[in-house]
Amino acid sequence: MQRSQNGTLPIIATLGVVYGDIGTSPLYAIKECFNGTHIALNEANILGVLSLIFWVLMLVVTIKYVMLILRAHNHGEGGILALLALISHRRLKFVSTHTMIALGLIGAALFWGDTLITPAISVLSALEGLTVAAPKFSTYIVPAAVAVIISLFMLQAKGTDHIGSLFGPVMLVWFIIIGVLGGVQIWHNPHIFKAINPWYGFHLACSHPYQILPLLGFVVLCVTGAEALYADMGHFGAKAIRFSWLSLVGPCLVLNYFGQGAALLHHPEAISNPFFYLVPEPYMLHMVGLATVATIIASQSVISGLFSLCGQAIQLDYLPRMRIVHTSAQQVGRIYIPAINWLLMISLLAVVLVFRDSNHLATAYGLSVSGVMVMTSLLAMVAMLRVFRWKLWAVLLTFGPLLLIDSTFLVANSLKFTHGAWVPIAIGALAWTVMHVWHKQRKHMADKTRKLSLSFSQFFEQYNLQTITRVPGTAVFLSKDIDHMPLSLIKHLEHTNCLSDRVIILTIQNHTIPRIPSSERIFWQDFSNGFVQVVAHYGFMQSPRISNILKHAQAKGLNFDMNQSTFFLLHAVPILGKRLKGLRGLGARLFRYLLRNTTSAGHFFEIPHQRVMELGVQIMIH
């Protein structure tokens, strides 16, 4: 195993970024399974709940995600948008491309809802240990949660490279301690391991047929964070993630859950907070502090996953351009998006102030999580069929039972809709609307722009460059279309009838693979009359920057002086059609608002602002 550049083992770093969320689920999962459903606290039911939790961990996390879903990567990158990019150009007889895109966007949108609830319930559940350790401080739980969340988001600019190295060792201590705490209780009550037998879960379902669905809605809390595991795969690699789960995280979680069950067998009163009941009284406050730090790390796993998802969405043109900061010079794919960071912080603070405790949040949690899992399973099945060439019978045999489990959780959690689960769904619906409208209208504007432009051959036939005044310097025109002249160049020529001595047409093409090697990044060709075309290829996990493009172009033999160049950008102004009414009208107005507030191309590509000129063109949208 190799060390990362900062000296931290990748395995340790995965504990800090990947497994924080699922690693803090013991704080509230067992408690909510009984408090949320009011199932009687007896030996048969305790064994039944533990059996369900054990097999959900094995089937959903170990089998589905760790063993199978991590195989459905896009050149090493994970997450639902990376999976969508992998299969979006593949055709299936029984699934249309539009359907696959819709499923992928729904899953990505629901991940937003998941990210909104996870940090809130994790931090509140940790601080609620004060009700056991120091009841007189219980009134300060919500203000403390607000302070912790604000501190967490202030840390984000440091990036997951720094956070992983800082928090990884803390999570290593966390997993060891919760495993030991559970193991002590199991030592006194070893027969609790009977719960490994799936019969106890089946018996619980048969004896409580009307309560089993609500119960499953809380059992799913033990696997929250599994999707972040997949989304963060590009940061650390599948090998490190698998090793961490199988060697440490999974065993320690099972020990703690079973330890809580063993304690409940003889001390039913511990159900008010079974996790902290495992902690010896002299160390209670210390454990509250460690749990609080662990929940900060838990929140980091989904936040870093959301940054990755939004970065992918921007490069794939499903979200407006936003400023992206690369937080590691050594590790690719580790990014920070300020606009998303602050928007999420404000939303989380609102959730904490409205729900105020983990019990209320648990009734709102799970629906978006199970929705993401269903969409991931469906897209993974398509990927296994079309990309990895599995036989249909093998896909159905492998993923069919897993999809049934995910669908059951989705139905179970839909019962929570009126109890607060509508909040993450509403956030997800808003995120889906933004991605759908932006992608659709951007494609429409690109088609319109293409029709207004000219192909290279048409341009050179239509314009007599010998009669056009040439001025000293270099003009760089940005274009998204490799076959057509930039509309900004044509408009500039129409208005001024002059061109620079040297004209560079720069086309930046984003691809549905994560990364393009440096050796294949830049291609250029020299036309007559001082025209040069430069094509820069980037993957959806890479952020194009003008300085980087020019450096690679110079390495390929293109002479270029930034200080003697002017960059011409097209500023498209959307005009609403007169017939736009209802939802279509709202979508068009939303797009116009997003376009007005998106980061300018000059700022996004980091072009020196004093070297930029924008030319406007009005385009009718519908």
KEBA-569391 format. One record per residue (C-alpha): residue number from 0; z, x, y; residue in one letter. Coordinates in pm, 1 decimal. Layout:
<recs>
NUM	Z	X	Y	A
...
</recs>
This chain:
<recs>
0	0.0	0.0	0.0	M
1	-92.7	140.4	338.7	Q
2	114.1	128.7	649.3	R
3	-15.3	-44.5	959.8	S
4	-64.3	154.7	1277.7	Q
5	284.8	78.8	1406.4	N
6	448.1	199.7	1083.1	G
7	547.6	-143.6	958.3	T
8	443.9	-235.9	609.0	L
9	197.6	-527.7	603.8	P
10	426.9	-705.9	356.9	I
11	716.1	-700.8	605.6	I
12	489.4	-814.1	889.5	A
13	375.9	-1116.2	687.4	T
14	738.2	-1230.5	665.5	L
15	757.9	-1238.6	1043.8	G
16	430.5	-1415.3	1116.4	V
17	314.0	-1598.4	804.1	V
18	626.3	-1722.2	625.3	Y
19	860.6	-1804.1	911.0	G
20	786.5	-2177.9	904.7	D
21	810.7	-2244.9	532.8	I
22	1102.4	-2002.4	511.9	G
23	1323.2	-2214.1	738.4	T
24	1247.2	-2548.1	571.9	S
25	1576.0	-2528.4	368.3	P
26	1758.0	-2592.4	695.6	L
27	1656.9	-2958.6	687.4	Y
28	1446.5	-3053.3	381.7	A
29	1723.8	-3141.8	129.8	I
30	1929.5	-3315.9	395.6	K
31	1642.6	-3539.1	506.0	E
32	1544.6	-3627.1	147.1	C
33	1875.1	-3812.0	110.9	F
34	1957.1	-3912.8	469.0	N
35	1605.7	-4035.7	539.0	G
36	1577.1	-4254.3	230.0	T
37	1942.9	-4347.9	159.7	H
38	1905.8	-4262.3	-210.5	I
39	2243.3	-4252.4	-384.4	A
40	2393.0	-3905.0	-405.9	L
41	2447.0	-3868.7	-781.6	N
42	2355.8	-3605.2	-1039.1	E
43	2039.5	-3778.3	-1163.5	A
44	1899.9	-3818.0	-811.1	N
45	1993.5	-3464.3	-704.9	I
46	1816.0	-3321.6	-1009.6	L
47	1519.8	-3550.2	-943.6	G
48	1483.6	-3440.3	-579.5	V
49	1512.5	-3073.5	-675.0	L
50	1253.2	-3120.2	-948.3	S
51	1009.6	-3271.3	-696.3	L
52	1070.8	-2989.0	-449.0	I
53	1027.1	-2720.4	-715.3	F
54	699.0	-2858.6	-845.4	W
55	562.8	-2925.9	-498.3	V
56	629.8	-2560.9	-410.8	L
57	461.0	-2448.1	-731.6	M
58	159.3	-2677.1	-714.1	L
59	90.4	-2693.8	-340.6	V
60	191.6	-2347.5	-222.5	V
61	162.9	-2120.5	-527.8	T
62	-133.7	-2278.3	-707.1	I
63	-329.4	-2440.6	-424.4	K
64	-283.8	-2205.5	-130.4	Y
65	-175.1	-1868.3	-270.7	V
66	-395.9	-1870.6	-581.7	M
67	-692.9	-2087.9	-481.7	L
68	-737.7	-2157.8	-109.9	I
69	-701.1	-1790.9	-14.2	L
70	-1015.0	-1734.8	-222.2	R
71	-1209.2	-1967.9	8.6	A
72	-1222.4	-1717.1	291.5	H
73	-1497.4	-1648.4	539.8	N
74	-1539.0	-1269.8	513.6	H
75	-1161.2	-1228.9	507.4	G
76	-1079.4	-1495.4	767.1	E
77	-889.4	-1813.0	684.9	G
78	-810.5	-2140.4	857.5	G
79	-989.4	-2469.3	856.5	I
80	-1246.5	-2376.2	1123.8	L
81	-1330.9	-2051.9	943.4	A
82	-1381.0	-2263.6	631.5	L
83	-1595.5	-2509.9	827.5	L
84	-1809.0	-2226.1	964.1	A
85	-1856.0	-2095.2	610.5	L
86	-2000.3	-2420.8	477.2	I
87	-2150.2	-2585.9	787.1	S
88	-2501.9	-2464.0	704.7	H
89	-2480.1	-2544.0	335.4	R
90	-2628.9	-2866.7	207.6	R
91	-2489.4	-3099.3	-54.5	L
92	-2665.0	-3401.5	-194.4	K
93	-2357.7	-3621.9	-163.6	F
94	-2204.4	-3483.2	160.5	V
95	-2388.3	-3457.2	492.0	S
96	-2339.8	-3169.3	733.5	T
97	-2208.7	-3411.7	996.5	H
98	-1944.6	-3534.8	750.3	T
99	-1828.5	-3179.9	678.8	M
100	-1808.6	-3101.0	1049.7	I
101	-1611.7	-3421.7	1110.2	A
102	-1364.6	-3332.4	832.5	L
103	-1321.3	-2982.5	969.5	G
104	-1260.8	-3103.6	1324.4	L
105	-1011.7	-3365.6	1203.7	I
106	-821.3	-3098.9	1013.2	G
107	-824.6	-2863.1	1312.5	A
108	-706.3	-3142.3	1541.6	A
109	-422.2	-3237.4	1307.0	L
110	-311.2	-2873.3	1306.2	F
111	-246.6	-2924.0	1677.9	W
112	-11.0	-3209.5	1594.5	G
113	163.1	-2996.8	1333.0	D
114	214.6	-2715.9	1584.4	T
115	370.4	-2961.1	1828.0	L
116	650.9	-3066.9	1590.0	I
117	725.8	-2754.4	1380.8	T
118	900.1	-2537.2	1644.3	P
119	1101.7	-2832.3	1772.3	A
120	1243.5	-2939.5	1434.9	I
121	1304.4	-2578.2	1325.2	S
122	1498.3	-2475.1	1636.3	V
123	1700.2	-2797.3	1654.0	L
124	1795.2	-2782.8	1285.1	S
125	1922.5	-2425.7	1324.3	A
126	2128.2	-2500.4	1634.8	L
127	2271.3	-2811.4	1469.5	E
128	2470.2	-2569.4	1255.2	G
129	2704.2	-2568.8	1554.3	L
130	2819.6	-2916.7	1448.1	T
131	2972.5	-2744.4	1143.3	V
132	3062.0	-2402.8	1287.2	A
133	3186.7	-2506.9	1634.0	A
134	3178.2	-2885.9	1688.8	P
135	3298.6	-2854.2	2050.0	K
136	2964.4	-2692.4	2139.8	F
137	2754.6	-2974.5	1992.6	S
138	2669.2	-3110.3	2337.4	T
139	2487.4	-2786.5	2416.5	Y
140	2241.1	-2808.0	2127.0	I
141	1953.0	-2960.3	2324.4	V
142	1988.9	-2730.3	2630.7	P
143	2009.1	-2431.9	2394.8	A
144	1694.3	-2549.6	2214.0	A
145	1512.2	-2572.7	2548.2	V
146	1618.0	-2217.4	2635.7	A
147	1510.0	-2085.4	2295.4	V
148	1165.8	-2250.4	2318.1	I
149	1103.7	-2115.2	2667.9	I
150	1202.4	-1765.6	2550.3	S
151	973.8	-1797.0	2248.8	L
152	668.4	-1873.5	2460.3	F
153	752.7	-1597.4	2705.8	M
154	726.1	-1357.5	2410.1	L
155	375.5	-1465.8	2314.0	Q
156	198.7	-1233.4	2555.8	A
157	336.8	-942.5	2348.8	K
158	118.1	-1057.5	2059.6	G
159	173.2	-1092.6	1685.6	T
160	135.6	-717.6	1637.4	D
161	461.9	-656.3	1822.3	H
162	627.5	-976.3	1703.0	I
163	544.4	-905.6	1339.9	G
164	698.6	-560.0	1356.7	S
165	1006.6	-693.1	1536.3	L
166	1062.6	-1011.3	1336.8	F
167	947.7	-899.7	992.4	G
168	1269.3	-710.1	910.3	P
169	1477.2	-1002.3	1039.4	V
170	1298.9	-1240.9	804.5	M
171	1348.3	-997.3	518.9	L
172	1723.3	-1019.6	581.8	V
173	1693.4	-1399.7	614.3	W
174	1524.4	-1448.3	277.7	F
175	1766.2	-1217.4	100.8	I
176	2068.5	-1396.1	249.7	I
177	1951.1	-1750.9	175.7	I
178	1862.6	-1643.0	-177.6	G
179	2207.7	-1490.5	-228.4	V
180	2382.5	-1796.6	-79.0	L
181	2194.9	-2023.0	-318.9	G
182	2249.8	-1786.6	-609.8	G
183	2628.4	-1793.9	-561.1	V
184	2633.9	-2173.7	-596.5	Q
185	2400.6	-2159.7	-896.6	I
186	2633.9	-1904.5	-1060.8	W
187	2909.1	-2166.2	-1054.6	H
188	2675.6	-2449.8	-1161.1	N
189	2396.8	-2292.2	-1370.8	P
190	2299.4	-2625.3	-1528.7	H
191	2128.4	-2709.4	-1198.1	I
192	1827.0	-2523.0	-1338.2	F
193	1764.6	-2830.1	-1552.4	K
194	1578.3	-2960.2	-1247.0	A
195	1288.1	-2729.1	-1331.8	I
196	1201.3	-2984.3	-1599.1	N
197	947.4	-3221.5	-1434.0	P
198	1098.0	-3508.6	-1633.1	W
199	1379.3	-3542.3	-1376.6	Y
200	1129.7	-3596.4	-1094.9	G
201	937.2	-3847.3	-1304.3	F
202	1259.6	-4030.5	-1393.8	H
203	1357.5	-4047.4	-1025.1	L
204	1019.7	-4202.9	-941.3	A
205	1055.6	-4462.3	-1220.6	C
206	1413.0	-4554.2	-1127.7	S
207	1334.9	-4586.7	-754.1	H
208	979.1	-4727.8	-742.7	P
209	1020.3	-4870.8	-391.1	Y
210	1177.5	-4556.2	-246.1	Q
211	961.9	-4287.1	-403.1	I
212	690.2	-4296.8	-136.6	L
213	936.8	-4267.3	155.2	P
214	1109.6	-3988.3	-39.3	L
215	783.8	-3797.1	-83.6	L
216	741.2	-3822.8	292.6	G
217	1050.0	-3600.9	323.7	F
218	983.7	-3380.4	19.6	V
219	668.9	-3259.2	197.4	V
220	898.6	-3092.2	452.9	L
221	951.5	-2810.4	201.8	C
222	584.4	-2703.4	228.1	V
223	538.7	-2720.5	604.4	T
224	381.1	-2393.1	707.0	G
225	147.8	-2362.5	408.8	A
226	-154.8	-2422.3	633.8	E
227	-37.6	-2150.8	873.0	A
228	-30.3	-1921.8	569.2	L
229	-404.1	-1981.5	532.4	Y
230	-480.6	-1963.9	904.6	A
231	-309.3	-1623.9	938.1	D
232	-490.6	-1470.2	641.7	M
233	-722.3	-1270.5	867.9	G
234	-424.3	-1097.9	1026.2	H
235	-277.4	-947.1	710.1	F
236	-510.2	-1011.0	415.9	G
237	-473.4	-1224.6	105.3	A
238	-318.7	-946.0	-104.4	K
239	-16.7	-896.5	123.4	A
240	34.3	-1272.4	160.1	I
241	25.3	-1329.0	-217.2	R
242	261.7	-1041.1	-289.4	F
243	515.9	-1158.9	-29.5	S
244	522.7	-1510.6	-170.5	W
245	542.7	-1422.2	-538.4	L
246	791.2	-1136.3	-507.1	S
247	1029.4	-1258.3	-236.4	L
248	963.4	-1576.2	-39.6	V
249	906.2	-1820.1	-326.3	G
250	1200.4	-1704.8	-543.9	P
251	1443.9	-1701.3	-249.6	C
252	1341.7	-2052.3	-141.3	L
253	1389.6	-2188.0	-493.2	V
254	1732.1	-2022.9	-519.4	L
255	1843.7	-2174.4	-190.1	N
256	1718.5	-2526.3	-265.0	Y
257	1881.3	-2520.9	-607.0	F
258	2197.5	-2376.0	-455.8	G
259	2217.5	-2667.3	-212.5	Q
260	2172.6	-2905.8	-503.9	G
261	2446.6	-2731.1	-701.6	A
262	2685.2	-2761.6	-406.6	A
263	2607.6	-3132.5	-365.7	L
264	2694.8	-3201.1	-730.8	L
265	3062.8	-3127.2	-662.3	H
266	3083.9	-3176.9	-286.0	H
267	2880.9	-3485.2	-185.1	P
268	3027.2	-3468.2	165.4	E
269	2815.0	-3157.2	224.5	A
270	2505.7	-3378.9	262.1	I
271	2564.0	-3390.7	638.1	S
272	2438.1	-3029.9	646.6	N
273	2403.6	-2882.8	296.0	P
274	2243.1	-2557.7	411.1	F
275	2537.1	-2448.2	624.4	F
276	2781.5	-2568.0	360.3	Y
277	2667.6	-2270.3	150.4	L
278	2787.9	-2027.1	418.1	V
279	3146.8	-1895.1	399.1	P
280	3344.0	-2018.1	701.1	E
281	3412.6	-1672.2	855.6	P
282	3038.3	-1608.4	875.1	Y
283	2934.1	-1952.3	998.3	M
284	2862.0	-1860.0	1359.5	L
285	2676.7	-1547.9	1248.5	H
286	2457.4	-1763.0	1025.6	M
287	2385.6	-2004.9	1311.0	V
288	2266.3	-1708.5	1516.6	G
289	2052.3	-1571.8	1232.9	L
290	1909.2	-1919.0	1164.7	A
291	1818.5	-1958.0	1531.4	T
292	1633.5	-1626.0	1530.9	V
293	1463.4	-1723.7	1204.1	A
294	1342.7	-2052.9	1353.7	T
295	1196.2	-1866.2	1649.8	I
296	1000.4	-1665.5	1394.1	I
297	916.2	-1988.4	1208.8	A
298	762.1	-2125.6	1523.1	S
299	562.3	-1806.0	1563.1	Q
300	374.0	-1860.1	1239.2	S
301	216.4	-2186.4	1353.5	V
302	170.4	-2071.4	1713.6	I
303	-21.3	-1760.4	1607.4	S
304	-219.1	-1981.3	1370.0	G
305	-305.9	-2211.7	1660.3	L
306	-419.0	-1917.3	1873.4	F
307	-648.8	-1808.4	1590.8	S
308	-784.4	-2159.5	1549.9	L
309	-851.8	-2202.8	1923.4	C
310	-1016.5	-1861.4	1946.2	G
311	-1247.7	-1957.3	1662.1	Q
312	-1318.6	-2295.2	1824.4	A
313	-1414.9	-2130.0	2154.5	I
314	-1655.2	-1887.9	1987.7	Q
315	-1806.3	-2168.4	1776.2	L
316	-1843.6	-2378.2	2095.2	D
317	-1598.4	-2651.2	1994.9	Y
318	-1367.0	-2580.0	2289.7	L
319	-1431.8	-2479.1	2651.4	P
320	-1414.0	-2112.4	2739.9	R
321	-1057.7	-1992.8	2803.2	M
322	-913.6	-1652.7	2876.0	R
323	-843.0	-1469.3	2550.4	I
324	-618.7	-1161.3	2543.5	V
325	-643.9	-922.9	2247.8	H
326	-288.3	-807.0	2189.7	T
327	-351.1	-524.0	1945.0	S
328	-579.8	-224.7	1981.9	A
329	-551.9	-147.0	1610.3	Q
330	-552.3	-489.5	1442.4	Q
331	-848.5	-723.0	1502.7	V
332	-798.9	-1097.0	1530.4	G
333	-458.9	-1085.6	1702.6	R
334	-498.1	-1282.6	2021.2	I
335	-305.1	-1466.2	2290.4	Y
336	-449.5	-1757.4	2490.7	I
337	-240.4	-1819.3	2804.6	P
338	-367.7	-2172.5	2874.4	A
339	-286.0	-2288.3	2519.3	I
340	50.4	-2111.7	2529.3	N
341	177.7	-2289.0	2839.6	W
342	29.7	-2627.1	2745.7	L
343	203.0	-2608.8	2407.6	L
344	533.0	-2502.2	2564.1	M
345	538.0	-2800.4	2801.3	I
346	451.4	-3038.0	2517.5	S
347	723.9	-2894.4	2294.7	L
348	988.0	-2925.3	2562.8	L
349	892.3	-3291.1	2606.0	A
350	925.3	-3347.4	2228.7	V
351	1271.4	-3187.6	2220.1	V
352	1394.2	-3388.9	2517.2	L
353	1261.3	-3716.6	2375.4	V
354	1368.1	-3684.3	2007.4	F
355	1681.1	-3469.9	2072.1	R
356	1776.8	-3403.0	1705.5	D
357	1617.3	-3295.7	1378.1	S
358	1685.1	-3629.5	1204.3	N
359	1461.9	-3816.5	1448.0	H
360	1198.6	-3543.7	1435.3	L
361	1192.3	-3554.7	1054.3	A
362	1078.4	-3917.2	1071.4	T
363	787.4	-3805.2	1290.0	A
364	701.2	-3498.7	1083.9	Y
365	471.2	-3469.6	786.7	G
366	175.1	-3697.4	859.3	L
367	-28.5	-3436.6	1044.3	S
368	72.0	-3170.2	789.0	V
369	-47.0	-3375.5	492.5	S
370	-363.6	-3470.2	681.0	G
371	-453.1	-3103.7	733.2	V
372	-388.6	-3037.1	364.2	M
373	-625.4	-3315.6	257.2	V
374	-903.8	-3190.2	485.5	M
375	-855.2	-2831.6	367.7	T
376	-877.5	-2939.5	3.6	S
377	-1198.9	-3134.9	64.5	L
378	-1368.4	-2848.9	250.5	L
379	-1247.7	-2596.5	-7.7	A
380	-1409.8	-2804.3	-281.1	M
381	-1740.2	-2791.0	-93.2	V
382	-1701.3	-2414.6	-41.8	A
383	-1633.8	-2355.7	-409.7	M
384	-1944.1	-2557.1	-502.1	L
385	-2193.9	-2422.6	-251.0	R
386	-2069.2	-2078.0	-151.8	V
387	-1880.8	-1947.8	-453.6	F
388	-2104.0	-2130.9	-704.6	R
389	-1838.0	-2298.1	-914.7	W
390	-1950.3	-2563.4	-1159.0	K
391	-1879.9	-2923.2	-1053.7	L
392	-1656.3	-2984.9	-1353.5	W
393	-1449.7	-2673.8	-1269.4	A
394	-1404.3	-2785.1	-906.9	V
395	-1298.2	-3136.9	-1007.5	L
396	-1065.2	-3010.7	-1278.9	L
397	-901.9	-2756.5	-1047.6	T
398	-892.2	-2931.0	-712.2	F
399	-891.7	-3295.4	-825.6	G
400	-518.2	-3304.8	-915.8	P
401	-430.2	-3105.6	-602.4	L
402	-628.6	-3345.1	-382.8	L
403	-446.6	-3635.3	-549.0	L
404	-111.8	-3475.0	-459.2	I
405	-222.4	-3418.6	-98.7	D
406	-348.6	-3777.1	-72.0	S
407	-20.1	-3910.2	-209.6	T
408	169.5	-3717.7	57.1	F
409	-68.0	-3854.7	321.1	L
410	0.2	-4212.2	211.4	V
411	374.9	-4145.9	192.8	A
412	387.7	-4000.0	541.8	N
413	178.2	-4280.5	688.0	S
414	489.9	-4495.1	643.6	L
415	645.6	-4290.0	923.2	K
416	378.9	-4387.5	1174.3	F
417	587.2	-4638.9	1368.4	T
418	893.4	-4410.9	1355.9	H
419	739.0	-4135.6	1564.9	G
420	462.5	-3993.4	1346.3	A
421	216.0	-4144.0	1592.1	W
422	302.7	-3864.8	1838.7	V
423	138.1	-3573.1	1649.6	P
424	-144.6	-3805.9	1544.2	I
425	-205.5	-3899.1	1907.7	A
426	-211.0	-3530.2	2001.5	I
427	-450.3	-3465.2	1713.6	G
428	-675.1	-3752.0	1824.5	A
429	-689.4	-3607.3	2175.2	L
430	-772.2	-3259.7	2039.3	A
431	-1045.6	-3405.3	1815.4	W
432	-1195.0	-3596.7	2108.4	T
433	-1207.7	-3283.3	2322.6	V
434	-1373.2	-3076.2	2046.7	M
435	-1620.1	-3349.3	1951.2	H
436	-1723.5	-3432.8	2308.9	V
437	-1747.3	-3069.9	2413.9	W
438	-1961.3	-2964.2	2116.8	H
439	-2191.6	-3266.3	2141.2	K
440	-2251.4	-3241.9	2514.6	Q
441	-2290.8	-2865.3	2512.3	R
442	-2561.4	-2900.7	2250.8	K
443	-2725.5	-3170.6	2463.2	H
444	-2717.2	-2946.5	2772.7	M
445	-2856.8	-2653.1	2574.4	A
446	-3148.2	-2870.7	2457.2	D
447	-3212.6	-2987.0	2815.0	K
448	-3198.9	-2631.0	2947.3	T
449	-3439.6	-2516.6	2678.5	R
450	-3691.6	-2784.2	2778.2	K
451	-3669.8	-2677.8	3143.6	L
452	-3725.2	-2314.0	3052.6	S
453	-4027.2	-2121.8	2922.9	L
454	-4081.2	-1912.8	2614.7	S
455	-4147.7	-1542.2	2668.5	F
456	-4520.2	-1581.6	2608.1	S
457	-4540.7	-1884.7	2838.5	Q
458	-4355.5	-1699.5	3112.1	F
459	-4578.7	-1393.4	3107.5	F
460	-4890.3	-1616.1	3100.5	E
461	-4773.5	-1840.1	3386.1	Q
462	-4641.9	-1576.3	3626.4	Y
463	-4852.0	-1292.6	3763.3	N
464	-4586.7	-1022.0	3794.1	L
465	-4825.1	-804.9	3996.8	Q
466	-4802.6	-1047.1	4290.5	T
467	-4423.3	-1075.6	4281.1	I
468	-4222.4	-860.8	4517.2	T
469	-4000.8	-609.0	4332.8	R
470	-3681.7	-476.7	4488.6	V
471	-3474.6	-173.4	4384.6	P
472	-3197.2	-224.3	4130.6	G
473	-3130.1	-396.3	3801.7	T
474	-3093.2	-771.5	3749.7	A
475	-2916.6	-894.7	3435.3	V
476	-2982.2	-1258.3	3337.5	F
477	-2756.8	-1409.9	3071.7	L
478	-2914.6	-1644.1	2820.0	S
479	-2802.1	-1827.8	2504.8	K
480	-3156.4	-1868.6	2372.4	D
481	-3319.4	-1568.0	2209.5	I
482	-3673.0	-1711.7	2232.9	D
483	-3674.7	-1841.4	2591.5	H
484	-3645.0	-1694.4	2936.3	M
485	-3312.1	-1773.4	3104.1	P
486	-3342.5	-2075.1	3332.8	L
487	-3148.1	-1875.4	3592.0	S
488	-3435.6	-1623.1	3608.0	L
489	-3697.8	-1894.3	3653.5	I
490	-3495.1	-2067.2	3928.4	K
491	-3435.6	-1735.6	4102.3	H
492	-3806.5	-1657.5	4092.8	L
493	-3899.6	-2004.7	4221.9	E
494	-3670.6	-1972.2	4523.1	H
495	-3722.8	-1606.3	4618.7	T
496	-4054.9	-1498.7	4464.1	N
497	-3903.3	-1158.2	4402.8	C
498	-3743.5	-968.4	4115.8	L
499	-3555.7	-645.1	4071.6	S
500	-3748.5	-341.6	3951.9	D
501	-3564.9	-373.3	3623.7	R
502	-3486.4	-707.3	3457.5	V
503	-3254.1	-722.6	3158.3	I
504	-3238.9	-1047.9	2961.5	I
505	-2904.9	-1047.1	2780.9	L
506	-2858.5	-1294.1	2497.1	T
507	-2517.1	-1324.2	2332.7	I
508	-2536.3	-1491.1	1994.3	Q
509	-2223.9	-1617.6	1816.4	N
510	-2242.8	-1641.0	1438.9	H
511	-2053.4	-1833.5	1171.8	T
512	-1919.2	-1516.6	1010.9	I
513	-1598.7	-1363.1	1149.9	P
514	-1721.8	-1020.5	1258.0	R
515	-2042.2	-828.5	1312.8	I
516	-2019.0	-449.9	1247.4	P
517	-2066.0	-226.3	1550.3	S
518	-2379.3	-75.3	1399.3	S
519	-2542.1	-419.8	1387.0	E
520	-2404.6	-549.1	1717.6	R
521	-2678.7	-463.9	1968.1	I
522	-3057.8	-471.8	1949.6	F
523	-3296.0	-425.3	2241.5	W
524	-3665.0	-402.0	2312.4	Q
525	-3862.4	-295.8	2618.6	D
526	-4133.9	-528.9	2752.0	F
527	-4392.0	-439.3	3011.9	S
528	-4331.0	-454.6	3389.3	N
529	-3968.7	-347.8	3368.2	G
530	-3845.3	-630.9	3142.4	F
531	-3589.1	-548.4	2871.4	V
532	-3436.7	-788.3	2622.5	Q
533	-3089.3	-712.8	2484.3	V
534	-2945.8	-925.1	2202.6	V
535	-2573.6	-893.0	2127.7	A
536	-2443.4	-1039.5	1800.4	H
537	-2079.5	-1146.0	1763.9	Y
538	-1875.1	-1319.5	1497.6	G
539	-1644.5	-1611.7	1572.6	F
540	-1336.7	-1384.8	1556.7	M
541	-1479.7	-1145.7	1817.5	Q
542	-1478.9	-1186.6	2194.0	S
543	-1791.8	-1063.0	2375.3	P
544	-1719.0	-841.0	2674.9	R
545	-1985.6	-698.3	2904.1	I
546	-1830.5	-351.3	2904.5	S
547	-1831.6	-348.6	2524.3	N
548	-2192.0	-471.9	2506.8	I
549	-2313.5	-211.0	2754.8	L
550	-2129.0	66.5	2572.2	K
551	-2304.0	-24.0	2246.5	H
552	-2638.7	-64.1	2425.8	A
553	-2606.4	281.9	2583.2	Q
554	-2531.3	424.4	2239.6	A
555	-2862.3	272.0	2128.5	K
556	-3050.7	450.7	2410.4	G
557	-3049.8	191.5	2692.8	L
558	-2974.2	348.5	3029.8	N
559	-2759.4	124.0	3244.1	F
560	-2555.6	154.9	3563.4	D
561	-2310.7	-129.7	3627.7	M
562	-2274.5	-37.7	3995.9	N
563	-2648.3	-77.9	4053.5	Q
564	-2680.6	-410.0	3872.1	S
565	-2646.9	-777.1	3962.3	T
566	-2559.7	-1036.7	3699.0	F
567	-2726.3	-1375.8	3741.3	F
568	-2551.4	-1669.7	3574.0	L
569	-2664.4	-2029.5	3541.1	L
570	-2417.1	-2284.6	3674.3	H
571	-2504.2	-2617.1	3512.9	A
572	-2386.4	-2923.7	3704.8	V
573	-2370.4	-3234.7	3481.7	P
574	-2497.1	-3559.4	3632.5	I
575	-2385.1	-3887.3	3477.6	L
576	-2651.6	-4136.2	3377.9	G
577	-2634.0	-4481.3	3538.7	K
578	-2611.4	-4655.4	3200.6	R
579	-2301.6	-4471.8	3087.0	L
580	-2036.9	-4732.1	3011.9	K
581	-1744.2	-4776.6	2774.0	G
582	-1655.6	-4492.7	2538.4	L
583	-1981.3	-4308.3	2606.0	R
584	-1901.6	-4310.4	2975.3	G
585	-1547.5	-4183.1	2912.7	L
586	-1681.6	-3905.3	2690.1	G
587	-1932.1	-3795.7	2953.5	A
588	-1665.3	-3796.0	3223.8	R
589	-1431.0	-3598.7	2999.3	L
590	-1703.3	-3340.6	2944.0	F
591	-1770.3	-3312.8	3316.5	R
592	-1398.2	-3259.2	3376.8	Y
593	-1378.9	-2993.2	3104.9	L
594	-1686.8	-2816.0	3238.2	L
595	-1542.4	-2805.7	3587.3	R
596	-1219.1	-2649.9	3460.5	N
597	-1356.7	-2409.7	3202.0	T
598	-1329.2	-2036.3	3259.9	T
599	-1647.4	-1914.3	3427.1	S
600	-1888.2	-1706.8	3222.3	A
601	-1835.4	-1412.9	3457.1	G
602	-1459.7	-1421.1	3408.7	H
603	-1480.2	-1487.5	3032.1	F
604	-1718.5	-1196.6	2969.3	F
605	-1522.3	-980.2	3216.3	E
606	-1812.9	-915.0	3451.2	I
607	-1699.8	-760.4	3782.1	P
608	-1695.1	-1056.2	4020.4	H
609	-1859.1	-859.4	4303.5	Q
610	-2164.9	-807.9	4081.0	R
611	-2215.2	-1180.8	3997.0	V
612	-2451.5	-1438.2	4144.3	M
613	-2466.9	-1799.1	4020.6	E
614	-2764.3	-2031.4	4041.1	L
615	-2699.7	-2402.9	4006.2	G
616	-2905.7	-2660.7	3819.9	V
617	-2836.1	-3030.7	3771.7	Q
618	-2861.8	-3170.6	3419.2	I
619	-2838.5	-3537.3	3326.6	M
620	-2593.7	-3605.5	3043.6	I
621	-2549.2	-3914.6	2830.0	H
</recs>
